[in-house]
Amino acid sequence: MNEMNLSKRLKRVADFLPKEAVFADIGSDHAYLPCYAILYQKAVKAIAGEVTDGPLQSAKQQVHRLELDAQISVRKGNGLEVIEQGEVSAVTIAGMGGALIASILNEGKHKLAGHERLILQPNIHAYHIRLWLYQEGYELMDEVILEEDGKIYEIIIAEKGDQDKPYEGMSVEAGMLVGPFLAKEQNHVFLRKWMQELQHMENIKGQIQKAAPTEENKERLKELNAKINILKEVLTVG
Ligand code: SAM
């Protein structure tokens, strides 16, 4: 992959950048997303943030090679500490687990002025992100689920607004687990993901039921049953 031949996953992230975006890509690795966004005029300025030296150097080299140093600032730092409050119109965080993305947002929330669009692409556990967004008064504006190279990814787009709006007509708990927009659409990727998860949960449930009925196992069974019920409800009601 490179800036010209960007993954379908990152191209979809770039599709949601606001017009003439000035954005920060946190955990940018090779800075492929900022380079692509500038080259294809999806953004006018970008910050590539990286906490790790190896990826930071890759990002610097990539930006320099493409002579994009005037448009892309590569900065070392943990999460949102690389931006000044009010500096960007959007933040992208892609290719990490949902819990890590949520913790980056939470640790750096004082850096967000409130007008930024957040475009978040968790590889797993999107629930943590939806929960954080809900608690912080962000409204989900759209969601995408896609498959690439046998892996399923979700993209969540949020802005400050009415956090309850996307969950109208459904339980917030169910919506946070599967995504309110994705649950309404129920495309084939969504159905494959959650059918597989449901099967996996049923298998674990079977194993726990065969094990000793300890308090811990009873608790796990309770949590699992609650999730299984939510999924069955979502997948049948559609
Ligand atoms: N965003 C790219 C993508 O979607 O292909 C790269 C994803 S890569 C798996 C995750 C990158 O995030 C790594 O380069 C890692 O060093 C960086 N990272 C992890 N935690 C971070 C943090 N708290 N702040 C900045 N970068 C971080």
Residues whose N, C-alpha, C, O or C-beta is under 5 A from the ligand:
A	BS01	SAM	I26 G27 S28 D29 G49 E50 V51 T52 P55 G77 N78 G79 A94 G95
